[in-house]
Every structure is written in structure tokens, then in C-alpha cells.
């Protein structure tokens, strides 16, 4: 039996409300919101594809939550990557409640500068990823890559 475990989600949609940044009792920033994502499916009579909207519950923590609350508003297009998480609790009436939501790892702008109205494009990637240097070449120049000898037999 395979030991494969993978829980990765990529979503792009629009915020259904203005994000409201909150903090836990220990002061950790958290943001809960919903993304509206359009889905196409074939109509019953086989003609034109119809569209339906799914509303996906999302949670962002710490710097990612602050980034989203600072640059996005109701209707803003947002692309996120993360993982699906389920949780359960007992409500005040003693009933068992369940929630399934996407926990954000990364958040990115989707709209152009003019469409977004936020003055910039970019994304927030947690600090562990920001430590890597970025490389670029001047416009109009090609990178200088070394040609590899591919005449050797591959070992597989």
C-alpha cells in the first residue's frame, strides 16, 4: 500500500465581503473569509454550459492574514494556495458541529494594478521562502546557460 499523503489546494475567486482582521486571545492575527468561485457545467439539454458559484470558507493566519486584510476588499480577485482542514466542536446546545475550510499558505493578487485599485501587484509568501535570492537578466538579453553533454547513457 502506498504511503502517499497530499493535501494541496489552489483557488482563485473573489472575496464575498470586506476582510475583517481579528486576533486570538494570545494576539495571533487571524482572518476568516469566503471566496466565491464560478464553476461551469454542461446544461441538462447538452447545449450551452451553465455557471454555478461555490462559496469556499477560508482561514488565513499571521502575516498572510495581515496581507489579505490590507490589500483586498469585497469583490477583489484573490488566488490562494493552502490545504483543506476539518474541525469539530460542541455548540452551546450540546450539538456536535463540523466545519471544512481551506487554510491559506500563500496569497496572490490576480487583478492588474488598474483593476485591483490597490496600487501594486505581488504576493505574500511566508518568510521561509523570502530568504531565497531572486535572479533577473536585463531586458532584451538572453541568459547565458551552459550546454550540457547529453551523449551519456542515463542510469535508468
ZADO-1210 file (C-alpha; in nm, 4 decimals, padded with zeros to 6 digits):
<atoms>
<atom x="00.0000" y="00.0000" z="00.0000" code="UNK" pos="1"/>
<atom x="00.1255" y="00.3465" z="-00.0870" code="UNK" pos="2"/>
<atom x="00.2187" y="00.5895" z="00.1863" code="UNK" pos="3"/>
<atom x="00.1084" y="00.8913" z="-00.0209" code="UNK" pos="4"/>
<atom x="-00.0423" y="01.1869" z="00.1658" code="UNK" pos="5"/>
<atom x="-00.1165" y="01.5056" z="-00.0249" code="UNK" pos="6"/>
<atom x="-00.3421" y="01.7910" z="00.0795" code="UNK" pos="7"/>
<atom x="-00.2863" y="02.0890" z="-00.1535" code="UNK" pos="8"/>
<atom x="-00.5486" y="02.3335" z="-00.2778" code="UNK" pos="9"/>
<atom x="-00.5236" y="02.6149" z="-00.5332" code="UNK" pos="10"/>
<atom x="-00.8220" y="02.8503" z="-00.5536" code="UNK" pos="11"/>
<atom x="-00.8869" y="03.1718" z="-00.7431" code="UNK" pos="12"/>
<atom x="-01.2035" y="03.3672" z="-00.6799" code="UNK" pos="13"/>
<atom x="-01.3477" y="03.6875" z="-00.5370" code="UNK" pos="14"/>
<atom x="-01.3930" y="03.7887" z="-00.1746" code="UNK" pos="15"/>
<atom x="-01.7592" y="03.7885" z="-00.0724" code="UNK" pos="16"/>
<atom x="-01.7128" y="04.0585" z="00.1947" code="UNK" pos="17"/>
<atom x="-01.4545" y="04.3054" z="00.3227" code="UNK" pos="18"/>
<atom x="-01.1980" y="04.1090" z="00.5236" code="UNK" pos="19"/>
<atom x="-01.2047" y="04.1759" z="00.8976" code="UNK" pos="20"/>
<atom x="-00.8753" y="04.1023" z="01.0718" code="UNK" pos="21"/>
<atom x="-00.9126" y="03.9620" z="01.4246" code="UNK" pos="22"/>
<atom x="-00.6693" y="03.8356" z="01.6848" code="UNK" pos="23"/>
<atom x="-00.6732" y="03.5287" z="01.9040" code="UNK" pos="24"/>
<atom x="-00.6559" y="03.5716" z="02.2826" code="UNK" pos="25"/>
<atom x="-00.2788" y="03.5303" z="02.2553" code="UNK" pos="26"/>
<atom x="-00.2567" y="03.8090" z="01.9918" code="UNK" pos="27"/>
<atom x="-00.2130" y="03.5994" z="01.6748" code="UNK" pos="28"/>
<atom x="-00.3735" y="03.7672" z="01.3679" code="UNK" pos="29"/>
<atom x="-00.6428" y="03.5544" z="01.2003" code="UNK" pos="30"/>
<atom x="-00.8738" y="03.6214" z="00.9080" code="UNK" pos="31"/>
<atom x="-01.1781" y="03.4135" z="00.8136" code="UNK" pos="32"/>
<atom x="-01.3469" y="03.4864" z="00.4819" code="UNK" pos="33"/>
<atom x="-01.5277" y="03.3284" z="00.1923" code="UNK" pos="34"/>
<atom x="-01.4225" y="03.3076" z="-00.1724" code="UNK" pos="35"/>
<atom x="-01.6839" y="03.2995" z="-00.4489" code="UNK" pos="36"/>
<atom x="-01.5625" y="03.0730" z="-00.7284" code="UNK" pos="37"/>
<atom x="-01.7524" y="03.0192" z="-01.0529" code="UNK" pos="38"/>
<atom x="-01.7817" y="02.6665" z="-01.1867" code="UNK" pos="39"/>
<atom x="-01.9049" y="02.5719" z="-01.5329" code="UNK" pos="40"/>
<atom x="-02.1027" y="02.2575" z="-01.6052" code="UNK" pos="41"/>
<atom x="-02.2961" y="02.1251" z="-01.9030" code="UNK" pos="42"/>
<atom x="-02.6656" y="02.2051" z="-01.9051" code="UNK" pos="43"/>
<atom x="-02.9199" y="01.9243" z="-01.8925" code="UNK" pos="44"/>
<atom x="-03.0130" y="01.9601" z="-02.2581" code="UNK" pos="45"/>
<atom x="-02.6464" y="01.9429" z="-02.3660" code="UNK" pos="46"/>
<atom x="-02.6406" y="02.2893" z="-02.5181" code="UNK" pos="47"/>
<atom x="-02.4566" y="02.5786" z="-02.3599" code="UNK" pos="48"/>
<atom x="-02.2506" y="02.5372" z="-02.0421" code="UNK" pos="49"/>
<atom x="-02.4124" y="02.6834" z="-01.7323" code="UNK" pos="50"/>
<atom x="-02.2369" y="02.8505" z="-01.4448" code="UNK" pos="51"/>
<atom x="-02.2742" y="02.7918" z="-01.0730" code="UNK" pos="52"/>
<atom x="-02.0958" y="02.9672" z="-00.7876" code="UNK" pos="53"/>
<atom x="-01.9339" y="02.7849" z="-00.4972" code="UNK" pos="54"/>
<atom x="-01.8603" y="02.9689" z="-00.1731" code="UNK" pos="55"/>
<atom x="-01.5480" y="02.8293" z="-00.0075" code="UNK" pos="56"/>
<atom x="-01.4650" y="02.9089" z="00.3564" code="UNK" pos="57"/>
<atom x="-01.1032" y="03.0152" z="00.4030" code="UNK" pos="58"/>
<atom x="-00.8806" y="03.0949" z="00.7034" code="UNK" pos="59"/>
<atom x="-00.5502" y="03.2844" z="00.6968" code="UNK" pos="60"/>
<atom x="-00.3103" y="03.3305" z="00.9876" code="UNK" pos="61"/>
<atom x="-00.0369" y="03.5743" z="01.0909" code="UNK" pos="62"/>
<atom x="00.1381" y="03.7748" z="00.8123" code="UNK" pos="63"/>
<atom x="-00.0776" y="03.6175" z="00.5424" code="UNK" pos="64"/>
<atom x="-00.3930" y="03.7351" z="00.7231" code="UNK" pos="65"/>
<atom x="-00.2477" y="04.0855" z="00.7577" code="UNK" pos="66"/>
<atom x="-00.1509" y="04.0925" z="00.3874" code="UNK" pos="67"/>
<atom x="-00.5018" y="03.9960" z="00.2724" code="UNK" pos="68"/>
<atom x="-00.6768" y="04.2409" z="00.5067" code="UNK" pos="69"/>
<atom x="-00.4503" y="04.5239" z="00.3932" code="UNK" pos="70"/>
<atom x="-00.4743" y="04.4829" z="00.0141" code="UNK" pos="71"/>
<atom x="-00.8102" y="04.3143" z="-00.0594" code="UNK" pos="72"/>
<atom x="-01.1746" y="04.4210" z="-00.0308" code="UNK" pos="73"/>
<atom x="-01.5146" y="04.2755" z="-00.1170" code="UNK" pos="74"/>
<atom x="-01.5089" y="04.1727" z="-00.4838" code="UNK" pos="75"/>
<atom x="-01.1272" y="04.1654" z="-00.5070" code="UNK" pos="76"/>
<atom x="-00.9852" y="03.8751" z="-00.7052" code="UNK" pos="77"/>
<atom x="-00.7562" y="03.6602" z="-00.4946" code="UNK" pos="78"/>
<atom x="-00.5564" y="03.3442" z="-00.5644" code="UNK" pos="79"/>
<atom x="-00.4574" y="03.1260" z="-00.2702" code="UNK" pos="80"/>
<atom x="-00.2767" y="02.8012" z="-00.2110" code="UNK" pos="81"/>
<atom x="-00.3284" y="02.6024" z="00.1045" code="UNK" pos="82"/>
<atom x="-00.4737" y="02.2842" z="00.2470" code="UNK" pos="83"/>
<atom x="-00.8164" y="02.1541" z="00.3448" code="UNK" pos="84"/>
<atom x="-00.8792" y="02.1225" z="00.7153" code="UNK" pos="85"/>
<atom x="-01.1773" y="01.9803" z="00.9034" code="UNK" pos="86"/>
<atom x="-01.2618" y="02.0516" z="01.2645" code="UNK" pos="87"/>
<atom x="-01.5453" y="01.9821" z="01.5053" code="UNK" pos="88"/>
<atom x="-01.6753" y="02.1341" z="01.8287" code="UNK" pos="89"/>
<atom x="-01.9740" y="02.1223" z="02.0589" code="UNK" pos="90"/>
<atom x="-02.2079" y="02.4232" z="02.0445" code="UNK" pos="91"/>
<atom x="-02.3958" y="02.5831" z="02.3368" code="UNK" pos="92"/>
<atom x="-02.6906" y="02.3456" z="02.2883" code="UNK" pos="93"/>
<atom x="-02.4636" y="02.0402" z="02.3110" code="UNK" pos="94"/>
<atom x="-02.4832" y="01.9663" z="01.9369" code="UNK" pos="95"/>
<atom x="-02.1719" y="01.8437" z="01.7543" code="UNK" pos="96"/>
<atom x="-02.0775" y="02.0930" z="01.4769" code="UNK" pos="97"/>
<atom x="-01.8339" y="02.0413" z="01.1887" code="UNK" pos="98"/>
<atom x="-01.6504" y="02.2804" z="00.9589" code="UNK" pos="99"/>
<atom x="-01.4392" y="02.2239" z="00.6494" code="UNK" pos="100"/>
<atom x="-01.2217" y="02.5132" z="00.5368" code="UNK" pos="101"/>
<atom x="-00.9093" y="02.5934" z="00.3409" code="UNK" pos="102"/>
<atom x="-00.6124" y="02.7125" z="00.5472" code="UNK" pos="103"/>
<atom x="-00.4043" y="02.9569" z="00.3415" code="UNK" pos="104"/>
<atom x="-00.0310" y="02.9037" z="00.2868" code="UNK" pos="105"/>
<atom x="00.0182" y="03.1705" z="00.0155" code="UNK" pos="106"/>
<atom x="-00.1984" y="03.4543" z="-00.1194" code="UNK" pos="107"/>
<atom x="-00.1516" y="03.6378" z="-00.4509" code="UNK" pos="108"/>
<atom x="-00.3014" y="03.9257" z="-00.6455" code="UNK" pos="109"/>
<atom x="-00.4924" y="03.8277" z="-00.9589" code="UNK" pos="110"/>
<atom x="-00.6105" y="04.1642" z="-01.0943" code="UNK" pos="111"/>
<atom x="-00.3805" y="04.4058" z="-01.2728" code="UNK" pos="112"/>
<atom x="-00.2837" y="04.7283" z="-01.0968" code="UNK" pos="113"/>
<atom x="-00.5632" y="04.9231" z="-01.2645" code="UNK" pos="114"/>
<atom x="-00.8297" y="04.6609" z="-01.1949" code="UNK" pos="115"/>
<atom x="-00.7271" y="04.5958" z="-00.8352" code="UNK" pos="116"/>
<atom x="-00.7094" y="04.9600" z="-00.7301" code="UNK" pos="117"/>
<atom x="-00.4529" y="04.8684" z="-00.4665" code="UNK" pos="118"/>
<atom x="-00.1504" y="05.0263" z="-00.6304" code="UNK" pos="119"/>
<atom x="00.0513" y="04.7157" z="-00.6912" code="UNK" pos="120"/>
<atom x="00.0852" y="04.3554" z="-00.7803" code="UNK" pos="121"/>
<atom x="00.2581" y="04.0863" z="-00.5878" code="UNK" pos="122"/>
<atom x="00.2074" y="03.8093" z="-00.3440" code="UNK" pos="123"/>
<atom x="00.2809" y="03.7212" z="00.0101" code="UNK" pos="124"/>
<atom x="00.4943" y="03.4145" z="00.0583" code="UNK" pos="125"/>
<atom x="00.5940" y="03.3230" z="00.4146" code="UNK" pos="126"/>
<atom x="00.9383" y="03.4336" z="00.5336" code="UNK" pos="127"/>
<atom x="01.0957" y="03.0909" z="00.4850" code="UNK" pos="128"/>
<atom x="01.0514" y="03.1375" z="00.1105" code="UNK" pos="129"/>
<atom x="01.1578" y="03.5020" z="00.1024" code="UNK" pos="130"/>
<atom x="01.5109" y="03.4084" z="00.2082" code="UNK" pos="131"/>
<atom x="01.5908" y="03.2714" z="-00.1393" code="UNK" pos="132"/>
<atom x="01.7580" y="03.5244" z="-00.3727" code="UNK" pos="133"/>
<atom x="01.5865" y="03.6254" z="-00.6948" code="UNK" pos="134"/>
<atom x="01.7678" y="03.6492" z="-01.0263" code="UNK" pos="135"/>
<atom x="01.6898" y="03.8531" z="-01.3344" code="UNK" pos="136"/>
<atom x="01.8571" y="03.9487" z="-01.6598" code="UNK" pos="137"/>
<atom x="01.8371" y="04.2906" z="-01.8267" code="UNK" pos="138"/>
<atom x="01.5557" y="04.3295" z="-02.0776" code="UNK" pos="139"/>
<atom x="01.6473" y="04.2140" z="-02.4269" code="UNK" pos="140"/>
<atom x="01.9327" y="03.9877" z="-02.3172" code="UNK" pos="141"/>
<atom x="01.9280" y="03.6131" z="-02.3036" code="UNK" pos="142"/>
<atom x="02.0619" y="03.4274" z="-02.0030" code="UNK" pos="143"/>
<atom x="02.3992" y="03.2594" z="-02.0528" code="UNK" pos="144"/>
<atom x="02.3305" y="02.8883" z="-01.9992" code="UNK" pos="145"/>
<atom x="02.5970" y="02.6224" z="-02.0193" code="UNK" pos="146"/>
<atom x="02.5254" y="02.3478" z="-02.2728" code="UNK" pos="147"/>
<atom x="02.5232" y="02.0003" z="-02.1196" code="UNK" pos="148"/>
<atom x="02.6633" y="01.6948" z="-02.2912" code="UNK" pos="149"/>
<atom x="02.3661" y="01.4608" z="-02.3311" code="UNK" pos="150"/>
<atom x="02.5510" y="01.1786" z="-02.5095" code="UNK" pos="151"/>
<atom x="02.5954" y="00.9822" z="-02.1848" code="UNK" pos="152"/>
<atom x="02.3647" y="00.6901" z="-02.1181" code="UNK" pos="153"/>
<atom x="02.1177" y="00.7596" z="-01.8442" code="UNK" pos="154"/>
<atom x="02.1327" y="00.5216" z="-01.5456" code="UNK" pos="155"/>
<atom x="01.7595" y="00.4493" z="-01.5528" code="UNK" pos="156"/>
</atoms>
